[in-house]
Every structure is written in structure tokens, then in C-alpha cells.
Amino acid sequence: MMSSTAILFSLFIAASVSVQFDVPPLAPASALPADCLARQMPGSRFVQVKLDVSTIVSPDFKGSFDELMIKLVTRKPSVQVADFWPRTEMYSPVTTPMAIAEDYDRIRQASIQGAGGYPGVGSATGQAYFHDNLHRKVAYEQQAPMQLLTAAGTIDRRAGVYFKFKSTPQAVLEGSRFVILTLEVPETWRGDLLEFHAVAFGRKNADSNQSNKLIGQERFLVALYSEGDHEAAQFAMAFVQQQSRLRNTAQQFAGKIEQKAYPTPIHKLGQALDIYEPLVPVDYLEQWVFGSVAHQPNPRLPVDLRVAMLDFIDSRAVIESLAAPFQNTHQQLVATRTMANRSR
């Protein structure tokens, strides 16, 4: 059996990307006090999930990594985001308040002239001059200009949360960082799936004048389980194993799948001219993993891969049933037995 730390699932089989991401495939959800936040739903409680997100920049990347956006989305209407961390944060390259000094000079001048005469004496003139110089110095502190470092908030009517991280001289985007999510869940909640989506923006090369270009993105499903619930943890681990098996099987048959998608030279020519839809969609695996499957796998796929896809759906149904307001034990048992029979 593979250890939980060794099973890190990546949906995309990327040939050459500038920025890649990683996140644990499963995570415990710890219970919080009932009065820690205001409840929005009746009969609910709060759990907290802490995820360690890693960002890796390719050594061959010659551009700049300027912005990272992470989205965490729940998949059940009965589960909502109650709180999150980090929050929106601003920064300034100036670490102390800015000291401002202003000098004022004011000069007042006045001149009075007059003339008068007296009978029998003659006339006389006179002039008076006044000068007043006022000097004042004012000093005060001004808040330095602020720039956005981190932005965060809820999305889809509190079904998810987003985090935006900006690159600054004081903060780099490569490496590991924690994000914390507080969920309001039904009292009977034991586990669930959390959709993780990370996108990187920047300049693709040092000479480019165009910023905010996509330089990397990935999606994952993270299995959550209630901390201390050993059965729920086993269901979560079974899902992670089926997820890993699906990925490995898809890689194993990648060449055959391409042949099935473009079986003749005419099909390959149509692909090059972008006038032909492949018999197996390029994103068939993404549709299967993240979508709501209501059909059988594509019959052109290899049999072993189709079996792995069905096992994955059964395992996903089990872990998602743990989030329902009322636990469906029968559904869990049926799906678990089905997976056990197929693995023989």
C-alpha cells in the first residue's frame, strides 16, 4: 500500500510548463467550537482544513512569475465557506511613515506718503515705510502609499474561496504556503471532496512587454475526512489510491489513446488543420474526474482504463456521500464492494 505522502495526484500530464503546483491528496478536517462563528444554516457545525500549497518554477523559465491565484471550491450545496485565511493584505515599500516638512515665508510691506501746508509757513512732505517678515515651519507624517499583496474572498455564493498573491521585492511566490479554510457543514458530515485550482500569471520571457500571461495551471481533487473518524479516513485513502491508479493507467495507455483519437492519416491531417474533432476528446480525463458522470466511459478507450475510470467514480461517490446531510451507508457499502470485486 502506498503512503499518503507519496500519493500526490496531478491531473494534467504536462510536457513543459513554467510553473507547477502541488497539494496533499487528502487532509483532515478538525472540529471547531460551536460558538466560534455565526451559523448560517440550521443543524450545522464548523470544521477547519489547513492545506500546504507548493509552487515550483521550472529552472529553464526565463520570464517572471508575478501573480498566483488559488481557488478552493466545495461540491455540495450543504457545505459553505464560513471563514478563510490569509485575508486581504496591503503592503508598502516604505517601512515607516513619511515625514513631511513645509516652510512658509510671508512678507508684508506698507508705504505711506503725505503732503501738507500751513499759511504763511509753506508746504512739507513726508513718507513712512513698514516691513514685516513672518516665517513658519510645519512638520507632519503621511501614510506611505499602499499596494496589494494578498487578496481573498468568497465565490459562488460562499461555495468557495479565492486567494490572489502578488510578487513583491519582499515576497516571492515560489515555495510553500499555507491556506486555511473554515467550512460550515451538516452535523452528520464526515468527509467530502474539495476542488483545488491554481493559476500562475506573469511574463513568458524577460524581453516580453506583455504581463498577466498564463504560465501554469493545475486542478486537483483533495479528499477531506473528519479528524478522528478512522472509517472516513479509510474511504478518503481509498479514493486517493483509485485516483492515483487512474492517472497511472491513463499514462500507460497514452499512445494507444492517441491512435484511437486519430486512427487514420485523414484524421491526423484534420487535427493539424483544426477541422476535425478527435474520437477521444483531449480533456476526456478532466471531464471524467471533475464532471458529474451520467454515462459509460468512451468505448474507444482501453478496457483496463475504462475499469479504472469506473472504479474511480465508485470511490468518488463514497467520499461524496460522507458530506450528505443524512449519511447513506447502503451506498457506501455497495460502492466499496463493487471496487473490491473489480480489483480481484
KENU-87191 format. One record per residue (C-alpha): residue in three letters; x, y, z; residue number from 1. Coordinates in Angstrom, 3 decimals. Layout:
N
Ala;X;Y;Z;NUM
...
***
This chain:
344
Met;0.000;0.000;0.000;1
Met;1.291;3.429;-0.933;2
Ser;1.704;6.004;1.826;3
Ser;-0.463;9.120;1.841;4
Thr;2.543;11.431;1.446;5
Ala;3.751;9.516;-1.628;6
Ile;0.423;9.754;-3.467;7
Leu;0.264;13.272;-4.911;8
Phe;-2.147;13.285;-7.807;9
Ser;-1.731;15.537;-10.831;10
Leu;-4.485;15.531;-13.414;11
Phe;-2.538;17.038;-16.271;12
Ile;0.295;15.197;-17.977;13
Ala;2.185;18.367;-18.808;14
Ala;5.129;18.209;-21.159;15
Ser;6.750;21.535;-20.394;16
Val;5.232;24.125;-18.082;17
Ser;6.783;27.156;-16.462;18
Val;5.055;26.860;-13.077;19
Gln;3.706;23.717;-11.410;20
Phe;1.710;23.181;-8.224;21
Asp;1.314;20.513;-5.593;22
Val;-1.086;19.951;-2.705;23
Pro;-1.675;16.968;-0.364;24
Pro;-4.206;14.494;-1.800;25
Leu;-6.125;14.217;1.471;26
Ala;-6.457;16.367;4.564;27
Pro;-8.125;16.062;7.971;28
Ala;-10.871;18.492;8.930;29
Ser;-10.644;19.438;12.602;30
Ala;-13.779;20.361;14.570;31
Leu;-14.172;23.936;15.866;32
Pro;-16.212;25.237;18.834;33
Ala;-19.869;25.773;18.040;34
Asp;-19.736;29.453;19.000;35
Cys;-16.590;30.371;17.050;36
Leu;-18.645;31.865;14.191;37
Ala;-22.235;32.798;13.473;38
Arg;-24.130;29.951;11.857;39
Gln;-25.837;30.484;8.515;40
Met;-27.537;27.073;8.278;41
Pro;-29.609;25.181;10.857;42
Gly;-28.219;21.958;12.291;43
Ser;-24.661;22.746;11.225;44
Arg;-21.184;22.760;12.732;45
Phe;-17.767;24.150;11.793;46
Val;-14.635;22.322;10.630;47
Gln;-11.276;23.727;9.611;48
Val;-8.965;22.491;6.846;49
Lys;-5.311;23.515;6.516;50
Leu;-3.620;22.945;3.146;51
Asp;0.075;23.242;2.333;52
Val;0.314;24.514;-1.256;53
Ser;3.642;24.210;-3.079;54
Thr;4.623;26.242;-6.123;55
Ile;7.539;25.153;-8.310;56
Val;9.114;27.291;-11.039;57
Ser;10.939;25.440;-13.803;58
Pro;14.729;26.046;-13.823;59
Asp;14.508;26.765;-17.557;60
Phe;11.920;29.512;-17.110;61
Lys;13.392;32.880;-18.153;62
Gly;10.356;35.060;-17.581;63
Ser;8.796;36.473;-14.426;64
Phe;6.242;34.960;-12.043;65
Asp;4.075;37.901;-10.974;66
Glu;0.757;36.603;-9.628;67
Leu;-0.663;33.409;-8.168;68
Met;-4.381;32.669;-7.832;69
Ile;-5.778;29.727;-5.861;70
Lys;-9.426;28.672;-5.798;71
Leu;-10.912;26.155;-3.355;72
Val;-14.451;25.069;-4.198;73
Thr;-16.794;22.736;-2.345;74
Arg;-19.046;20.404;-4.326;75
Lys;-22.146;20.202;-2.119;76
Pro;-24.848;22.869;-1.526;77
Ser;-24.964;21.797;2.132;78
Val;-21.300;22.813;2.613;79
Gln;-20.381;26.505;2.676;80
Val;-17.301;28.611;3.354;81
Ala;-17.553;30.276;6.774;82
Asp;-14.074;31.798;7.074;83
Phe;-10.622;31.709;5.480;84
Trp;-7.006;32.776;5.888;85
Pro;-4.999;34.690;4.749;86
Arg;-7.196;37.739;4.386;87
Thr;-6.690;40.696;2.058;88
Glu;-3.392;42.359;2.935;89
Met;-1.681;45.523;1.746;90
Tyr;1.995;46.431;1.832;91
Ser;4.242;49.407;1.197;92
Pro;7.909;49.539;0.173;93
Val;8.287;52.317;2.763;94
Thr;8.505;50.729;6.222;95
Thr;7.946;53.891;8.298;96
Pro;5.584;56.880;7.963;97
Met;6.811;59.570;5.607;98
Ala;7.982;62.793;7.350;99
Ile;6.880;65.928;5.541;100
Ala;8.288;69.430;6.325;101
Glu;6.944;72.613;4.764;102
Asp;8.301;76.184;5.122;103
Tyr;6.161;79.272;4.699;104
Asp;7.514;82.840;4.312;105
Arg;5.249;85.896;4.267;106
Ile;6.471;89.477;3.764;107
Arg;4.253;92.413;4.456;108
Gln;5.255;95.883;3.239;109
Ala;3.496;99.230;3.557;110
Ser;4.398;102.724;2.455;111
Ile;2.632;105.932;3.475;112
Gln;3.179;109.219;1.812;113
Gly;1.660;112.616;2.717;114
Ala;1.854;116.322;1.960;115
Gly;0.653;119.345;3.898;116
Gly;0.932;123.096;4.061;117
Tyr;0.360;125.903;6.552;118
Pro;-0.496;129.526;5.721;119
Gly;2.483;131.803;5.975;120
Val;4.878;128.861;6.572;121
Gly;4.958;126.958;3.345;122
Ser;4.486;123.250;2.438;123
Ala;6.009;119.952;3.700;124
Thr;6.082;116.285;2.523;125
Gly;6.705;113.064;4.427;126
Gln;6.959;109.219;3.941;127
Ala;6.659;106.265;6.338;128
Tyr;7.771;102.634;5.472;129
Phe;6.872;99.388;7.338;130
His;8.362;95.848;6.748;131
Asp;7.161;92.618;8.427;132
Asn;8.679;89.136;7.695;133
Leu;6.749;86.107;9.069;134
His;8.372;82.587;8.909;135
Arg;6.530;79.381;9.802;136
Lys;7.682;75.722;9.609;137
Val;5.161;72.835;9.652;138
Ala;6.164;69.161;10.050;139
Tyr;3.809;66.128;9.897;140
Glu;3.756;62.423;8.993;141
Gln;1.961;60.940;5.970;142
Gln;0.992;57.293;5.416;143
Ala;3.090;55.716;2.684;144
Pro;1.283;54.567;-0.499;145
Met;-0.058;51.000;-0.179;146
Gln;-0.070;48.217;-2.758;147
Leu;-1.978;44.936;-2.864;148
Leu;-0.059;41.915;-1.529;149
Thr;-2.840;39.373;-0.948;150
Ala;-6.494;39.443;-1.961;151
Ala;-9.030;36.920;-0.712;152
Gly;-12.782;36.438;-0.666;153
Thr;-15.642;34.025;-1.257;154
Ile;-17.025;32.979;-4.652;155
Asp;-20.195;31.290;-5.968;156
Arg;-22.385;32.353;-3.022;157
Arg;-19.882;31.053;-0.450;158
Ala;-19.407;27.734;-2.215;159
Gly;-15.714;28.514;-2.494;160
Val;-12.917;30.941;-1.756;161
Tyr;-10.134;32.530;-3.793;162
Phe;-6.662;33.775;-2.878;163
Lys;-4.514;36.093;-5.011;164
Phe;-0.851;36.530;-4.157;165
Lys;1.302;39.255;-5.728;166
Ser;5.053;39.114;-6.189;167
Thr;6.966;41.941;-4.455;168
Pro;10.597;42.614;-3.526;169
Gln;9.664;41.456;-0.004;170
Ala;7.663;38.345;-1.033;171
Val;8.301;35.619;-3.606;172
Leu;5.657;33.265;-4.972;173
Glu;7.771;30.132;-5.326;174
Gly;7.837;27.725;-2.407;175
Ser;5.310;26.545;0.165;176
Arg;2.468;28.477;1.802;177
Phe;-0.489;27.560;3.977;178
Val;-4.117;28.418;3.280;179
Ile;-6.821;27.758;5.867;180
Leu;-10.467;27.146;5.118;181
Thr;-13.305;27.032;7.662;182
Leu;-16.392;25.200;6.440;183
Glu;-19.932;25.149;7.778;184
Val;-21.112;21.565;7.326;185
Pro;-24.105;19.421;8.386;186
Glu;-23.894;17.780;11.817;187
Thr;-23.616;14.370;10.114;188
Trp;-20.721;15.484;7.871;189
Arg;-17.801;13.014;7.874;190
Gly;-15.885;13.898;4.723;191
Asp;-16.048;15.430;1.273;192
Leu;-14.109;16.413;-1.838;193
Leu;-12.586;19.855;-2.263;194
Glu;-11.679;21.122;-5.720;195
Phe;-8.327;22.896;-5.898;196
His;-7.482;25.118;-8.874;197
Ala;-4.234;27.087;-9.118;198
Val;-3.240;29.523;-11.881;199
Ala;0.042;31.385;-12.393;200
Phe;0.414;34.654;-14.341;201
Gly;3.491;36.533;-15.470;202
Arg;5.790;37.253;-18.409;203
Lys;6.829;34.303;-20.525;204
Asn;10.300;35.729;-21.152;205
Ala;12.463;38.571;-19.923;206
Asp;12.065;40.588;-23.132;207
Ser;8.280;40.425;-23.203;208
Asn;6.307;43.599;-22.618;209
Gln;3.091;41.672;-22.030;210
Ser;2.288;40.793;-18.424;211
Asn;-0.529;38.712;-16.923;212
Lys;0.042;35.846;-19.342;213
Leu;-0.860;32.321;-18.268;214
Ile;2.336;30.456;-17.355;215
Gly;0.906;27.498;-15.446;216
Gln;-2.284;25.958;-14.068;217
Glu;-3.417;22.725;-12.430;218
Arg;-6.530;21.201;-10.858;219
Phe;-6.781;18.612;-8.103;220
Leu;-9.401;16.890;-6.009;221
Val;-8.490;16.835;-2.308;222
Ala;-10.218;14.228;-0.128;223
Leu;-11.353;15.580;3.254;224
Tyr;-12.248;13.488;6.289;225
Ser;-13.368;14.330;9.796;226
Glu;-10.368;14.185;12.114;227
Gly;-10.595;11.146;14.376;228
Asp;-13.057;9.293;12.119;229
His;-10.952;6.279;11.098;230
Glu;-13.556;4.816;8.737;231
Ala;-13.911;8.125;6.902;232
Ala;-10.110;8.328;6.680;233
Gln;-10.058;4.865;5.077;234
Phe;-12.649;5.938;2.494;235
Ala;-10.545;9.033;1.748;236
Met;-7.402;6.929;1.338;237
Ala;-9.251;4.502;-0.965;238
Phe;-10.281;7.453;-3.124;239
Val;-6.691;8.716;-3.289;240
Gln;-5.483;5.274;-4.352;241
Gln;-8.119;4.989;-7.076;242
Gln;-7.208;8.487;-8.231;243
Ser;-3.547;7.520;-8.467;244
Arg;-4.399;4.288;-10.266;245
Leu;-6.489;6.192;-12.822;246
Arg;-3.645;8.597;-13.511;247
Asn;-1.078;5.827;-13.916;248
Thr;-3.342;3.808;-16.211;249
Ala;-4.027;6.863;-18.386;250
Gln;-0.280;7.443;-18.716;251
Gln;0.289;3.800;-19.551;252
Phe;-2.155;3.877;-22.474;253
Ala;-1.430;7.416;-23.682;254
Gly;-0.027;6.194;-27.005;255
Lys;-2.959;3.892;-27.724;256
Ile;-5.453;6.606;-26.808;257
Glu;-3.855;8.971;-29.320;258
Gln;-4.124;6.285;-32.010;259
Lys;-7.808;5.782;-31.177;260
Ala;-8.420;9.525;-31.303;261
Tyr;-6.771;9.882;-34.748;262
Pro;-6.979;6.419;-36.329;263
Thr;-6.169;7.378;-39.968;264
Pro;-3.881;9.837;-41.788;265
Ile;-7.010;11.792;-42.775;266
His;-7.860;12.258;-39.104;267
Lys;-4.314;13.422;-38.327;268
Leu;-4.448;15.903;-41.198;269
Gly;-7.757;17.183;-39.875;270
Gln;-6.162;17.611;-36.458;271
Ala;-3.298;19.665;-37.925;272
Leu;-5.783;21.880;-39.794;273
Asp;-8.005;22.140;-36.714;274
Ile;-11.053;20.947;-38.659;275
Tyr;-11.512;17.551;-37.029;276
Glu;-12.801;16.627;-33.604;277
Pro;-10.891;13.646;-32.164;278
Leu;-12.835;10.465;-31.448;279
Val;-11.468;10.678;-27.879;280
Pro;-11.584;14.267;-26.521;281
Val;-8.266;15.686;-25.393;282
Asp;-9.755;16.550;-21.999;283
Tyr;-11.597;13.246;-21.547;284
Leu;-9.851;12.592;-18.219;285
Glu;-10.602;16.059;-16.869;286
Gln;-14.268;15.672;-17.807;287
Trp;-14.413;12.322;-16.039;288
Val;-12.642;13.408;-12.857;289
Phe;-14.350;16.767;-12.277;290
Gly;-17.660;16.368;-14.074;291
Ser;-20.906;14.728;-12.992;292
Val;-20.706;11.439;-14.871;293
Ala;-24.015;10.051;-16.114;294
His;-22.693;7.775;-18.872;295
Gln;-20.219;4.979;-19.538;296
Pro;-16.573;5.624;-20.479;297
Asn;-15.737;6.145;-24.137;298
Pro;-15.766;2.651;-25.731;299
Arg;-12.660;3.529;-27.757;300
Leu;-10.591;3.658;-24.569;301
Pro;-8.657;0.536;-23.495;302
Val;-10.600;-1.877;-21.283;303
Asp;-8.223;-1.533;-18.313;304
Leu;-8.562;2.241;-18.420;305
Arg;-12.359;2.043;-18.552;306
Val;-12.339;-0.221;-15.494;307
Ala;-10.091;2.245;-13.651;308
Met;-12.454;5.085;-14.573;309
Leu;-15.484;3.213;-13.207;310
Asp;-13.622;2.327;-10.004;311
Phe;-12.710;5.986;-9.582;312
Ile;-16.364;7.040;-9.927;313
Asp;-17.424;4.467;-7.329;314
Ser;-14.774;5.699;-4.919;315
Arg;-15.731;9.317;-5.552;316
Ala;-19.388;8.514;-4.829;317
Val;-18.384;7.000;-1.473;318
Ile;-16.378;10.004;-0.272;319
Glu;-19.025;12.460;-1.502;320
Ser;-21.770;10.549;0.324;321
Leu;-19.975;11.380;3.589;322
Ala;-20.920;15.036;3.061;323
Ala;-24.641;14.417;2.650;324
Pro;-26.948;15.764;5.378;325
Phe;-28.011;12.181;6.048;326
Gln;-25.367;9.534;5.668;327
Asn;-26.183;6.874;3.045;328
Thr;-24.458;3.835;4.495;329
His;-26.002;1.494;1.923;330
Gln;-24.489;3.491;-0.949;331
Gln;-21.068;3.369;0.705;332
Leu;-21.240;-0.402;1.223;333
Val;-22.386;-1.130;-2.334;334
Ala;-19.670;1.054;-3.885;335
Thr;-16.980;-0.419;-1.625;336
Arg;-17.967;-3.992;-2.536;337
Thr;-18.001;-3.096;-6.230;338
Met;-14.445;-1.742;-6.031;339
Ala;-13.300;-4.843;-4.133;340
Asn;-14.809;-7.178;-6.767;341
Arg;-13.201;-5.293;-9.666;342
Ser;-9.778;-5.330;-8.061;343
Arg;-9.722;-9.138;-7.855;344
***
